Amino acid sequence: LKAIAALPSGINTSLSQVKSIAALQSCITFIRILAGFCTVISLLSNFIHNNLVGIEIPIKPEQAILAAFAAIGGWVIANFLEFYLEFFALWNLEPSAGYDICNAFKADLRKIYNEFSEAMNIKNHILGPKMGDRIIREYTAKEFLDKTRFDSVLMADRFSAIMQTILSEDFDISSSHKDGKV
């Protein structure tokens, strides 16, 4: 979530959408954790009340039933939110989101690219400088995506759009301009 928090706010709508998708996914995860906790409380307390008669616990049977209803309600709410996220929020995410994310993290991409460039020395690469640049871009994309973990927020198609943007020769990583052009 550090990468999501590092996205600039108010610059364009696709970055704002990515931030809201991340917030919604965090909310869904929190609701599922609470629902799981309520499930465990309900099941254990009902098991103890029904099967282990001599053991006293501070949870009354009515509270265990209330925890069960809270768990069921939490799972239902989480599933509705997941449906909304999958079929509305992610469906309506702008196609330029991958490119916009790459532009927002251009300085980080440039740093990773330069580290790999210095290590590989692409001018003297055995396959030629163009193929060396492609290999460096691939390593840059893998390293960037491993550090930022956008796969936890974006689904596979949007996640691969970020990788395709980095691998594209149209996206100038070595440029210091935000729009990717010299």
C-alpha positions in Angstrom: 0.0 0.0 0.0 3.0 2.3 0.2 3.0 2.5 -3.6 -0.7 3.5 -3.7 -0.1 6.1 -1.0 2.7 7.5 -3.1 0.4 8.1 -6.1 -0.2 11.8 -6.6 -3.8 13.0 -5.9 -5.9 15.2 -8.2 -3.6 15.0 -11.3 -5.8 12.7 -13.4 -8.8 10.5 -12.9 -7.2 7.2 -13.5 -4.8 7.6 -10.6 -7.7 8.7 -8.4 -9.6 5.7 -9.5 -6.7 3.4 -8.6 -6.5 5.0 -5.1 -10.2 4.5 -4.6 -10.0 0.9 -5.8 -7.2 0.3 -3.3 -9.2 1.9 -0.5 -12.2 -0.3 -1.3 -10.1 -3.4 -1.4 -8.7 -2.5 2.0 -12.2 -2.0 3.3 -13.3 -5.4 1.9 -10.3 -7.1 3.5 -11.0 -5.5 6.9 -14.7 -6.6 6.8 -13.6 -10.1 5.9 -11.2 -10.2 8.8 -13.9 -9.0 11.2 -16.3 -11.5 9.8 -13.8 -14.3 10.3 -13.2 -13.2 13.8 -16.9 -13.2 14.6 -17.2 -16.7 13.0 -14.5 -18.1 15.2 -16.1 -16.5 18.3 -19.5 -17.8 17.5 -18.4 -21.3 16.6 -16.1 -21.8 19.6 -18.5 -20.3 22.1 -21.4 -22.4 20.8 -19.2 -25.5 20.8 -18.2 -24.8 24.5 -21.8 -24.1 25.5 -23.3 -27.2 23.9 -20.6 -29.8 24.4 -18.5 -28.8 27.4 -21.0 -28.2 30.1 -18.7 -27.7 33.0 -16.6 -24.9 31.5 -17.7 -21.3 32.1 -16.9 -18.6 29.5 -17.7 -14.9 29.6 -19.7 -15.1 26.3 -23.5 -15.8 26.7 -25.3 -18.0 24.1 -27.2 -14.9 22.9 -23.9 -13.1 22.3 -22.6 -16.0 20.3 -25.7 -16.0 18.1 -25.3 -12.2 17.6 -21.7 -12.8 16.6 -22.9 -15.5 14.1 -25.3 -13.0 12.5 -22.6 -10.3 12.4 -20.3 -12.8 10.7 -22.9 -13.7 8.1 -23.7 -10.0 7.5 -20.0 -9.2 7.2 -19.5 -11.9 4.6 -22.6 -10.7 2.6 -21.5 -7.1 2.7 -17.9 -8.1 1.6 -19.3 -10.1 -1.3 -21.5 -7.3 -2.5 -18.6 -4.9 -2.3 -16.4 -7.4 -4.1 -19.0 -7.6 -6.9 -19.2 -3.9 -7.1 -15.4 -3.6 -7.3 -15.0 -6.3 -9.9 -17.8 -5.4 -12.2 -18.1 -1.6 -11.8 -14.9 0.0 -10.4 -12.3 -2.1 -12.2 -14.5 -2.4 -15.3 -14.7 1.4 -15.6 -11.0 2.0 -14.9 -9.5 4.1 -17.7 -7.2 2.1 -20.1 -4.5 4.7 -19.6 -4.1 3.8 -15.9 -1.0 1.7 -16.5 0.7 4.5 -18.4 -0.3 7.1 -15.8 1.1 4.9 -13.0 4.4 4.6 -14.9 4.5 8.3 -15.3 3.8 8.9 -11.6 6.7 6.5 -10.7 9.0 7.7 -13.5 11.9 8.7 -11.1 11.8 5.2 -9.5 11.7 3.5 -12.9 14.6 5.6 -14.1 16.6 4.7 -11.0 16.0 1.0 -11.4 16.7 1.2 -15.2 20.0 3.1 -14.6 21.1 0.5 -12.0 20.6 -2.3 -14.5 22.1 -0.3 -17.3 25.3 0.2 -15.4 25.5 -3.4 -14.3 24.9 -4.8 -17.9 26.8 -2.3 -20.1 24.3 -2.5 -23.0 26.6 -0.9 -25.6 28.9 -3.9 -25.5 26.1 -6.4 -25.1 26.6 -9.6 -27.2 23.1 -9.3 -28.7 23.4 -5.6 -29.5 22.3 -2.5 -27.8 18.6 -2.7 -28.8 18.3 -6.2 -27.4 20.3 -5.2 -24.3 17.8 -2.4 -23.8 14.9 -4.8 -24.0 16.5 -7.1 -21.4 17.1 -4.1 -19.1 13.5 -2.9 -19.5 12.3 -6.4 -18.7 14.4 -6.5 -15.5 13.3 -3.0 -14.7 9.6 -4.0 -15.1 10.0 -7.1 -12.9 11.8 -5.2 -10.2 9.4 -2.3 -10.2 6.3 -4.5 -10.0 7.9 -6.6 -7.3 8.6 -3.5 -5.2 5.2 -1.8 -5.7 2.9 -4.9 -5.7 0.2 -3.4 -7.9 -1.0 -6.9 -8.5 -2.7 -6.8 -5.1 -4.8 -3.8 -6.2 -5.2 -4.2 -9.9 -6.3 -7.4 -11.6 -4.2 -9.2 -14.1 -5.2 -7.2 -17.2 -4.4 -3.8 -15.6 -1.3 -5.2 -14.0 0.0 -6.4 -17.3 -0.7 -2.9 -18.8 1.9 -1.5 -16.4 4.4 -4.1 -17.6 3.6 -3.5 -21.2 4.1 0.3 -20.8 7.5 -0.2 -19.2 8.5 -2.7 -21.9 7.3 -0.4 -24.7 9.9 1.5 -26.6 7.5 4.4 -26.8 7.8 5.0 -23.1 11.1 6.8 -22.5 12.4 5.7 -19.2 15.6 7.6 -19.5 13.8 10.9 -20.0 13.4 13.2 -17.1 10.1 14.6 -18.4 6.8 13.4 -16.7 5.0 12.7 -20.0 7.7 10.2 -21.2 8.8 12.3 -24.1 12.1 14.2 -24.6 
